[in-house]
């Protein structure tokens, strides 16, 4: 079996990028199977309509408050739907981040590895969301 520590210390940037892509893929798969995609799209569509309506009623504070109240109810519903996949992925991610932090301490990117992770995961999540057609 190949020992992973020399590989990580030799190629820390590549390691972080590959791990970020793997984690983004894992999260996307969980979201694909757990999220109610149609319900989320429906809620997002309602929120878009409410935002447009709010722009039209800038001068009417009473109507604006009603629309904001409705917008907050939709935000709460969105949070409820996304809570389950988040809870499923939270524990494995905590272990992975602890592992990455411990492994990156001895590398040349010890102070910047998190930035590499953030950018790589951002780009890969966008790609995986498009591939899996996630809201």
TIRO-2110 file (N, C-alpha, C; in Angstrom, 1 decimal):
// TIRO-2110
0.8, -1.2, 0.0, N, 1, A
0.0, 0.0, 0.0, CA, 1, A
0.9, 1.2, 0.0, C, 1, A
0.5, 2.2, -0.8, N, 2, A
1.2, 3.5, -0.9, CA, 2, A
0.9, 4.3, 0.3, C, 2, A
2.0, 4.8, 1.0, N, 3, A
1.8, 5.7, 2.1, CA, 3, A
1.4, 7.1, 1.6, C, 3, A
0.4, 7.7, 2.2, N, 4, A
-0.2, 8.9, 1.7, CA, 4, A
0.6, 10.2, 2.1, C, 4, A
1.2, 10.2, 3.2, N, 5, A
1.9, 11.3, 3.8, CA, 5, A
2.9, 11.9, 2.8, C, 5, A
3.9, 11.1, 2.3, N, 6, A
4.8, 11.7, 1.3, CA, 6, A
4.2, 12.3, 0.1, C, 6, A
3.1, 11.6, -0.3, N, 7, A
2.4, 12.1, -1.5, CA, 7, A
1.8, 13.5, -1.2, C, 7, A
1.2, 13.7, 0.0, N, 8, A
0.6, 14.9, 0.3, CA, 8, A
1.7, 16.0, 0.5, C, 8, A
2.7, 15.7, 1.1, N, 9, A
3.8, 16.7, 1.3, CA, 9, A
4.5, 17.1, 0.0, C, 9, A
4.5, 16.1, -0.9, N, 10, A
5.1, 16.4, -2.2, CA, 10, A
4.2, 17.3, -3.1, C, 10, A
2.9, 17.0, -3.1, N, 11, A
2.0, 17.7, -4.0, CA, 11, A
0.8, 18.3, -3.1, C, 11, A
1.1, 19.3, -2.3, N, 12, A
0.0, 19.7, -1.4, CA, 12, A
-1.1, 20.5, -2.1, C, 12, A
-0.8, 21.3, -3.1, N, 13, A
-1.8, 22.0, -3.9, CA, 13, A
-2.8, 21.0, -4.6, C, 13, A
-2.2, 20.1, -5.3, N, 14, A
-2.9, 19.1, -6.0, CA, 14, A
-3.8, 18.3, -5.1, C, 14, A
-3.2, 17.9, -3.9, N, 15, A
-4.0, 17.1, -2.9, CA, 15, A
-5.2, 17.9, -2.5, C, 15, A
-5.1, 19.2, -2.1, N, 16, A
-6.2, 20.0, -1.7, CA, 16, A
-7.2, 20.1, -2.8, C, 16, A
-6.8, 20.3, -4.0, N, 17, A
-7.7, 20.5, -5.1, CA, 17, A
-8.5, 19.2, -5.3, C, 17, A
-7.8, 18.1, -5.3, N, 18, A
-8.5, 16.8, -5.5, CA, 18, A
-9.5, 16.5, -4.4, C, 18, A
-9.1, 16.8, -3.1, N, 19, A
-10.0, 16.6, -2.0, CA, 19, A
-11.2, 17.5, -2.1, C, 19, A
-11.0, 18.7, -2.5, N, 20, A
-12.1, 19.7, -2.7, CA, 20, A
-13.1, 19.2, -3.7, C, 20, A
-12.6, 18.7, -4.8, N, 21, A
-13.4, 18.1, -5.9, CA, 21, A
-14.2, 16.9, -5.4, C, 21, A
-13.5, 16.0, -4.6, N, 22, A
-14.1, 14.8, -4.1, CA, 22, A
-15.2, 15.2, -3.1, C, 22, A
-15.0, 16.2, -2.2, N, 23, A
-15.9, 16.6, -1.2, CA, 23, A
-17.1, 17.2, -1.9, C, 23, A
-16.9, 18.1, -2.9, N, 24, A
-18.0, 18.7, -3.6, CA, 24, A
-18.9, 17.7, -4.3, C, 24, A
-18.2, 16.7, -4.9, N, 25, A
-18.9, 15.6, -5.5, CA, 25, A
-19.8, 14.8, -4.5, C, 25, A
-19.2, 14.5, -3.3, N, 26, A
-19.9, 13.8, -2.3, CA, 26, A
-21.2, 14.6, -1.8, C, 26, A
-21.0, 15.9, -1.6, N, 27, A
-22.1, 16.8, -1.2, CA, 27, A
-23.2, 16.8, -2.3, C, 27, A
-22.8, 16.9, -3.5, N, 28, A
-23.7, 17.0, -4.7, CA, 28, A
-24.5, 15.7, -4.8, C, 28, A
-23.9, 14.6, -4.6, N, 29, A
-24.6, 13.3, -4.6, CA, 29, A
-25.6, 13.2, -3.5, C, 29, A
-25.2, 13.6, -2.3, N, 30, A
-26.1, 13.6, -1.2, CA, 30, A
-27.3, 14.5, -1.5, C, 30, A
-27.1, 15.7, -2.0, N, 31, A
-28.1, 16.6, -2.3, CA, 31, A
-29.0, 16.1, -3.4, C, 31, A
-28.4, 15.4, -4.4, N, 32, A
-29.2, 14.8, -5.5, CA, 32, A
-30.2, 13.8, -5.0, C, 32, A
-29.8, 13.0, -4.0, N, 33, A
-30.7, 11.9, -3.6, CA, 33, A
-31.6, 12.3, -2.4, C, 33, A
-31.3, 13.3, -1.7, N, 34, A
-32.0, 13.7, -0.5, CA, 34, A
-32.9, 14.9, -0.7, C, 34, A
-32.5, 15.9, -1.4, N, 35, A
-33.3, 17.1, -1.6, CA, 35, A
-34.5, 16.9, -2.4, C, 35, A
-35.6, 17.6, -2.1, N, 36, A
-36.8, 17.6, -2.9, CA, 36, A
-36.5, 18.7, -3.9, C, 36, A
-36.0, 18.4, -5.1, N, 37, A
-35.5, 19.4, -6.1, CA, 37, A
-36.7, 20.2, -6.6, C, 37, A
-37.8, 19.5, -6.9, N, 38, A
-38.9, 20.3, -7.4, CA, 38, A
-39.5, 21.3, -6.4, C, 38, A
-39.5, 20.9, -5.2, N, 39, A
-40.0, 21.9, -4.1, CA, 39, A
-39.0, 23.0, -4.0, C, 39, A
-37.7, 22.8, -4.0, N, 40, A
-36.7, 23.8, -3.9, CA, 40, A
-36.8, 24.8, -5.1, C, 40, A
-37.0, 24.2, -6.3, N, 41, A
-37.2, 25.1, -7.5, CA, 41, A
-38.4, 26.0, -7.4, C, 41, A
-39.5, 25.4, -6.9, N, 42, A
-40.7, 26.1, -6.7, CA, 42, A
-40.6, 27.2, -5.7, C, 42, A
-39.9, 27.0, -4.6, N, 43, A
-39.6, 28.0, -3.6, CA, 43, A
-38.8, 29.1, -4.2, C, 43, A
-37.7, 28.8, -4.9, N, 44, A
-36.8, 29.8, -5.6, CA, 44, A
-37.6, 30.6, -6.5, C, 44, A
-38.5, 30.0, -7.3, N, 45, A
-39.3, 30.8, -8.2, CA, 45, A
-40.2, 31.8, -7.5, C, 45, A
-40.8, 31.3, -6.4, N, 46, A
-41.7, 32.2, -5.6, CA, 46, A
-40.8, 33.4, -5.1, C, 46, A
-39.6, 33.1, -4.6, N, 47, A
-38.8, 34.1, -4.1, CA, 47, A
-38.4, 35.2, -5.2, C, 47, A
-38.2, 34.7, -6.4, N, 48, A
-37.8, 35.6, -7.5, CA, 48, A
-39.0, 36.5, -7.8, C, 48, A
-40.2, 36.0, -7.8, N, 49, A
-41.4, 36.8, -8.0, CA, 49, A
-41.6, 37.8, -6.9, C, 49, A
-41.4, 37.4, -5.7, N, 50, A
-41.5, 38.3, -4.6, CA, 50, A
-40.5, 39.4, -4.7, C, 50, A
-39.2, 39.1, -5.1, N, 51, A
-38.2, 40.2, -5.2, CA, 51, A
-38.6, 41.2, -6.3, C, 51, A
-39.2, 40.7, -7.4, N, 52, A
-39.6, 41.6, -8.4, CA, 52, A
-40.8, 42.5, -7.9, C, 52, A
-41.7, 41.9, -7.2, N, 53, A
-42.8, 42.6, -6.6, CA, 53, A
-42.3, 43.7, -5.6, C, 53, A
-41.3, 43.3, -4.8, N, 54, A
-40.7, 44.3, -3.9, CA, 54, A
-40.1, 45.5, -4.6, C, 54, A
-39.5, 45.2, -5.7, N, 55, A
-39.0, 46.3, -6.5, CA, 55, A
-40.1, 47.3, -7.0, C, 55, A
-41.2, 46.7, -7.3, N, 56, A
-42.3, 47.5, -7.8, CA, 56, A
-43.0, 48.3, -6.7, C, 56, A
-42.9, 47.9, -5.4, N, 57, A
-43.6, 48.5, -4.3, CA, 57, A
-42.6, 49.2, -3.4, C, 57, A
-41.6, 49.8, -3.9, N, 58, A
-40.6, 50.5, -3.1, CA, 58, A
-41.2, 51.7, -2.3, C, 58, A
-42.2, 52.3, -2.9, N, 59, A
-42.8, 53.5, -2.3, CA, 59, A
-43.9, 53.2, -1.3, C, 59, A
-44.4, 51.9, -1.2, N, 60, A
-45.4, 51.5, -0.3, CA, 60, A
-44.8, 50.7, 0.8, C, 60, A
-44.5, 51.3, 1.9, N, 61, A
-43.8, 50.5, 3.0, CA, 61, A
-44.7, 49.4, 3.6, C, 61, A
-46.0, 49.6, 3.6, N, 62, A
-47.0, 48.6, 4.1, CA, 62, A
-46.9, 47.3, 3.3, C, 62, A
-47.0, 47.5, 2.0, N, 63, A
-46.9, 46.3, 1.1, CA, 63, A
-45.5, 45.7, 1.1, C, 63, A
-44.5, 46.5, 1.2, N, 64, A
-43.1, 46.0, 1.3, CA, 64, A
-42.9, 45.1, 2.5, C, 64, A
-43.5, 45.5, 3.6, N, 65, A
-43.4, 44.7, 4.8, CA, 65, A
-44.1, 43.4, 4.7, C, 65, A
-45.2, 43.4, 4.0, N, 66, A
-46.0, 42.1, 3.8, CA, 66, A
-45.2, 41.2, 2.9, C, 66, A
-44.6, 41.8, 1.9, N, 67, A
-43.8, 41.0, 0.9, CA, 67, A
-42.5, 40.4, 1.6, C, 67, A
-41.9, 41.2, 2.5, N, 68, A
-40.7, 40.8, 3.2, CA, 68, A
-41.1, 39.6, 4.2, C, 68, A
-42.2, 39.8, 4.8, N, 69, A
-42.7, 38.7, 5.7, CA, 69, A
-42.8, 37.4, 5.0, C, 69, A
-43.4, 37.5, 3.8, N, 70, A
-43.6, 36.3, 3.0, CA, 70, A
-42.3, 35.7, 2.5, C, 70, A
-41.4, 36.6, 2.2, N, 71, A
-40.0, 36.2, 1.7, CA, 71, A
-39.3, 35.4, 2.8, C, 71, A
-39.4, 35.9, 4.1, N, 72, A
-38.8, 35.2, 5.2, CA, 72, A
-39.4, 33.9, 5.4, C, 72, A
-40.7, 33.7, 5.2, N, 73, A
-41.3, 32.4, 5.4, CA, 73, A
-40.8, 31.4, 4.4, C, 73, A
-40.5, 31.9, 3.1, N, 74, A
-39.9, 31.0, 2.1, CA, 74, A
-38.5, 30.7, 2.5, C, 74, A
-37.8, 31.6, 3.0, N, 75, A
-36.4, 31.3, 3.4, CA, 75, A
-36.3, 30.3, 4.5, C, 75, A
-37.3, 30.3, 5.4, N, 76, A
-37.4, 29.3, 6.5, CA, 76, A
-37.6, 27.9, 5.9, C, 76, A
-38.5, 27.9, 4.9, N, 77, A
-38.9, 26.6, 4.2, CA, 77, A
-37.6, 26.1, 3.5, C, 77, A
-36.9, 27.0, 2.8, N, 78, A
-35.7, 26.6, 2.2, CA, 78, A
-34.7, 26.0, 3.1, C, 78, A
-34.5, 26.6, 4.3, N, 79, A
-33.6, 26.1, 5.3, CA, 79, A
-34.1, 24.7, 5.8, C, 79, A
-35.3, 24.5, 6.0, N, 80, A
-35.8, 23.2, 6.5, CA, 80, A
-35.5, 22.1, 5.4, C, 80, A
-35.7, 22.4, 4.2, N, 81, A
-35.4, 21.4, 3.1, CA, 81, A
-33.9, 21.1, 3.0, C, 81, A
-33.1, 22.1, 3.2, N, 82, A
-31.6, 21.9, 3.0, CA, 82, A
-31.0, 21.4, 4.3, C, 82, A
-31.7, 21.3, 5.4, N, 83, A
-31.1, 20.9, 6.7, CA, 83, A
-30.7, 19.4, 6.7, C, 83, A
-31.6, 18.6, 6.1, N, 84, A
-31.3, 17.1, 6.1, CA, 84, A
-30.0, 16.8, 5.4, C, 84, A
-29.8, 17.2, 4.1, N, 85, A
-28.5, 16.9, 3.5, CA, 85, A
-27.3, 17.5, 4.2, C, 85, A
-27.5, 18.7, 4.8, N, 86, A
-26.4, 19.3, 5.5, CA, 86, A
-26.1, 18.4, 6.8, C, 86, A
-27.0, 17.9, 7.5, N, 87, A
-26.7, 17.1, 8.6, CA, 87, A
-26.1, 15.8, 8.2, C, 87, A
-26.4, 15.2, 7.1, N, 88, A
-25.8, 14.0, 6.6, CA, 88, A
-24.4, 14.2, 6.3, C, 88, A
-24.0, 15.3, 5.7, N, 89, A
-22.7, 15.6, 5.3, CA, 89, A
-21.8, 16.2, 6.3, C, 89, A
-22.4, 16.7, 7.4, N, 90, A
-21.6, 17.5, 8.4, CA, 90, A
-20.6, 16.6, 9.1, C, 90, A
-20.9, 15.5, 9.6, N, 91, A
-20.0, 14.7, 10.4, CA, 91, A
-18.8, 14.2, 9.5, C, 91, A
-19.0, 13.6, 8.4, N, 92, A
-17.9, 13.2, 7.5, CA, 92, A
-17.0, 14.4, 7.2, C, 92, A
-17.6, 15.6, 6.9, N, 93, A
-16.8, 16.7, 6.6, CA, 93, A
-15.9, 17.2, 7.8, C, 93, A
-16.5, 17.1, 9.0, N, 94, A
-15.7, 17.5, 10.1, CA, 94, A
-14.4, 16.6, 10.3, C, 94, A
-14.6, 15.3, 10.0, N, 95, A
-13.4, 14.4, 10.1, CA, 95, A
-12.4, 14.7, 9.0, C, 95, A
-13.0, 15.0, 7.8, N, 96, A
-12.1, 15.3, 6.6, CA, 96, A
-11.3, 16.6, 6.8, C, 96, A
-12.0, 17.6, 7.3, N, 97, A
-11.3, 18.9, 7.6, CA, 97, A
-10.3, 18.8, 8.7, C, 97, A
-10.5, 18.0, 9.7, N, 98, A
-9.5, 17.8, 10.7, CA, 98, A
-8.3, 17.0, 10.1, C, 98, A
-8.6, 16.0, 9.3, N, 99, A
-7.5, 15.3, 8.6, CA, 99, A
-6.7, 16.2, 7.7, C, 99, A
-7.4, 17.1, 6.9, N, 100, A
-6.7, 18.0, 6.0, CA, 100, A
-5.8, 19.0, 6.8, C, 100, A
-6.4, 19.5, 7.9, N, 101, A
-5.7, 20.5, 8.7, CA, 101, A
-4.4, 19.9, 9.3, C, 101, A
-4.5, 18.6, 9.8, N, 102, A
-3.3, 18.0, 10.3, CA, 102, A
-2.3, 17.6, 9.3, C, 102, A
-2.7, 17.3, 8.1, N, 103, A
-1.8, 16.9, 7.0, CA, 103, A
-1.1, 18.1, 6.4, C, 103, A
-1.8, 19.2, 6.4, N, 104, A
-1.3, 20.4, 5.7, CA, 104, A
-0.3, 21.2, 6.6, C, 104, A
-0.3, 20.9, 7.8, N, 105, A
0.6, 21.7, 8.7, CA, 105, A
2.1, 21.5, 8.3, C, 105, A
2.4, 20.4, 7.8, N, 106, A
3.8, 20.1, 7.4, CA, 106, A
4.2, 20.4, 6.0, C, 106, A
3.3, 21.1, 5.3, N, 107, A
3.5, 21.4, 3.9, CA, 107, A
3.9, 22.8, 3.6, C, 107, A
4.2, 23.1, 2.4, N, 108, A
4.6, 24.5, 2.0, CA, 108, A
3.4, 25.4, 2.0, C, 108, A
2.2, 24.9, 1.9, N, 109, A
1.0, 25.7, 1.9, CA, 109, A
0.2, 25.7, 3.2, C, 109, A
0.9, 25.5, 4.3, N, 110, A
0.3, 25.4, 5.6, CA, 110, A
-0.6, 26.5, 6.0, C, 110, A
-0.3, 27.7, 5.5, N, 111, A
-1.1, 28.9, 5.9, CA, 111, A
-2.2, 29.2, 4.9, C, 111, A
-2.1, 28.7, 3.7, N, 112, A
-3.0, 29.0, 2.6, CA, 112, A
-3.8, 27.9, 2.1, C, 112, A
-3.7, 26.7, 2.7, N, 113, A
-4.5, 25.5, 2.1, CA, 113, A
-6.0, 25.7, 2.1, C, 113, A
-6.5, 26.5, 3.1, N, 114, A
-7.9, 26.7, 3.1, CA, 114, A
-8.4, 27.5, 1.9, C, 114, A
-7.6, 28.4, 1.5, N, 115, A
-8.0, 29.2, 0.3, CA, 115, A
-8.0, 28.4, -0.9, C, 115, A
-7.1, 27.5, -1.1, N, 116, A
-7.1, 26.5, -2.2, CA, 116, A
-8.3, 25.7, -2.2, C, 116, A
-8.7, 25.2, -1.0, N, 117, A
-9.9, 24.4, -0.8, CA, 117, A
-11.1, 25.2, -1.2, C, 117, A
-11.2, 26.4, -0.7, N, 118, A
-12.4, 27.2, -1.0, CA, 118, A
-12.6, 27.4, -2.5, C, 118, A
-11.6, 27.9, -3.1, N, 119, A
-11.7, 28.1, -4.6, CA, 119, A
-12.0, 26.9, -5.4, C, 119, A
-11.3, 25.8, -5.1, N, 120, A
-11.5, 24.5, -5.8, CA, 120, A
-12.9, 24.0, -5.6, C, 120, A
-13.4, 24.1, -4.3, N, 121, A
-14.7, 23.6, -4.0, CA, 121, A
-15.8, 24.4, -4.7, C, 121, A
-15.6, 25.7, -4.7, N, 122, A
-16.5, 26.6, -5.3, CA, 122, A
-16.7, 26.3, -6.8, C, 122, A
-15.6, 26.2, -7.5, N, 123, A
-15.7, 25.9, -8.9, CA, 123, A
-16.3, 24.5, -9.2, C, 123, A
-15.8, 23.5, -8.4, N, 124, A
-16.3, 22.1, -8.6, CA, 124, A
-17.8, 22.0, -8.2, C, 124, A
-18.2, 22.7, -7.2, N, 125, A
-19.6, 22.6, -6.8, CA, 125, A
-20.5, 23.2, -7.9, C, 125, A
-20.1, 24.3, -8.5, N, 126, A
-20.9, 24.9, -9.6, CA, 126, A
-21.0, 23.9, -10.7, C, 126, A
-19.9, 23.2, -11.1, N, 127, A
-20.0, 22.2, -12.2, CA, 127, A
-20.9, 21.1, -11.8, C, 127, A
-20.7, 20.5, -10.6, N, 128, A
-21.6, 19.4, -10.2, CA, 128, A
-23.0, 19.8, -10.0, C, 128, A
-23.3, 21.0, -9.6, N, 129, A
-24.7, 21.4, -9.6, CA, 129, A
-25.3, 21.5, -10.9, C, 129, A
-24.6, 21.9, -11.9, N, 130, A
-25.0, 21.9, -13.3, CA, 130, A
-25.2, 20.4, -13.8, C, 130, A
-24.2, 19.6, -13.5, N, 131, A
-24.3, 18.2, -14.0, CA, 131, A
-25.5, 17.5, -13.4, C, 131, A
-25.7, 17.6, -12.1, N, 132, A
-26.8, 16.9, -11.4, CA, 132, A
-28.1, 17.7, -11.5, C, 132, A
-28.1, 18.9, -12.1, N, 133, A
-29.3, 19.7, -12.3, CA, 133, A
-29.9, 20.0, -10.9, C, 133, A
-29.1, 20.5, -10.0, N, 134, A
-29.6, 20.8, -8.6, CA, 134, A
-30.0, 22.2, -8.6, C, 134, A
-31.0, 22.6, -7.7, N, 135, A
-31.5, 24.0, -7.6, CA, 135, A
-30.4, 24.9, -7.0, C, 135, A
END
